[in-house]
């Protein structure tokens, strides 16, 4: 049981780390001379970064991605704290339902963020406010990490739903 508990804790911490990296790092959309995320666009040859503000045409879509990624990260961290609390407070044989619900909310938020970015990426990268033409690029590793975090949080949420507290 102790090995299973350690595995679940490591799996959850890995999910949180993936969410933090994908939310913060500047690699959602990359090209030869630029990298961009949901916060800013950086030109690699001039080392200048342009913050994405309300001047951009698709700013509402970016704000939705920003908000849901932040919510996802917060829900994942809260789920871990609730799991630790429930670990000591639940009676034997009870399930970690509250932890599961919070983790599945985290899963839903990261899915919404990555889906919005996937759907709106063409419009997001055609904006004339960018200092560099970023329409010719591909998804970066932060975007991929967001989808991997979705899978990890989904698996983690289901694991908590199935898991019973044992002695």
N, C-alpha and C positions, 0 to 999 in steps of 0.2 A: 504494500500500500504506500509506503514511503517513496518508493521509486516512481510510482504513478503520480503521486503528489508533486514530486520534483519535476517530472516531465511536464505536467500541466502548468506549473509555475514558469518554467523556462519557455514553454510554448507561448504563454500569455505575454511574457516580457519581450519575446521576439516579435510578437504582433505589435506591441506598443512601439518598439524600436523602428519597425518598418513604417508605421504610421508617422512617427516623428521625422524620419528621414525623407519620406515622400512629401510631407507637408512643407518642410523647410528647404530642402535642397533645390537648386536651380537647374533642373534637368528634366522638365516635363516635355519639352519640345526642343530638339537640338538640331544644329546644322553645322556646316564647316566653319562659319565665323560668328556664331551666336549660340546662346542657350537661353531658354526662357522657362519660367514656371508660372505659378498663379500670383506671384508677387511682383516680379520684375523681369526685364529682358536685358541681357548683358551681351555686348559685342566682345568677342574674344581678342580680336586684333587691336582694339583701341582701349580695352579694359574700362569701358563706360557702361553704366547700367541705367536703364530707364525704368522708373517705378510705374506700375500699371495703376492709373488713377481714373477718375470719372471722365477724363477727357477722351478716353478710348470708347469706341463705338459699342463694343460688346462688354462693357464693364459690369453690367448686371450678371452676366453669365459667369464671369471671373469671380465676382463677389459670392455667388452661390457656391462655386467650387471651394473658395477660401473658407466660407462659413461651415460647409459640411465636412471638410477635412479637419478643421479645428474641433468641431463637435465630435467627430469620430475619435480623434486622439484623446479628448477629454473623457468621453464615454469609456474608452478602453482603460484608461488609468483609473477611473472611478470603479469600473468593474473589478479591477485587480484589488483595490482596497476593500470593496465589499466582499470579495472572495476571502480575503484574509480575515475579515471580521466574522464572516459566516463560518469559517473554518473552526473558530473557537466558540461561537455562540450557538450553532445549530445542534439539535439533538441528534443522536445516532439514528441513521436510517432516513433522514430528511435530505431533500435535494437542494441544490444550489440554484433555485429558480430565479431569484432576484439577480444574481450574478449573470446568469444566462440571458435574461432579458436585456440587461444593460449592454452586454457584449454583442448581442444581436442588433441592438440599436446602433452600436459602433459599426457593425458590418453594413447595416443599411445606409448609414451616412457616407461611408467610404465608397459604397457602390453608387450612390447618387452623384457624388463628386466626380468619380472617374467616368461615369456615364455622361454627365453633362459635358465634361471636357472632350470626350470622344465624339459626341454629337456636334458640338459647336466649334471644334478645332479649326475648321476651314475659315469660318467667319472671324474667329479670334485672331488668326494670323494674317488676315488680309488688311488689317487696320493700317492706315497711312500715318498714324502717330508714331510708329516704330522708326527708329533711326536707321535700321537695317531691314532689308527685305527678308522676312522670316517665313514666307509661304513655302519655300523649298526646304523642308526639313523632315525629320521623322520623330516618332515618340522616343523620349529619353528614358533612362533607367528609373527615374523617380515616378514616372507614369506607370511603368511596369511594376515597381514596388507597391504602388497603390493597389493595383489589382491583386498582387500576391497577398498584401495585407487584408484585402477583402476575403480571400479564401481562408487565410489564417484565422481571422476573427469569426468567420462563419463556422469553421471547424471547432474553434474554441467555445463558441456559444452553444453549439450542439453538445460538446463534451460536458459542459457544465450542466446542461439540462438532463443528461443521462446520469451524471455522477451522483452517487449517494455518499453521505458521510458514514464512514465505517470506523471501527475502533482499531 
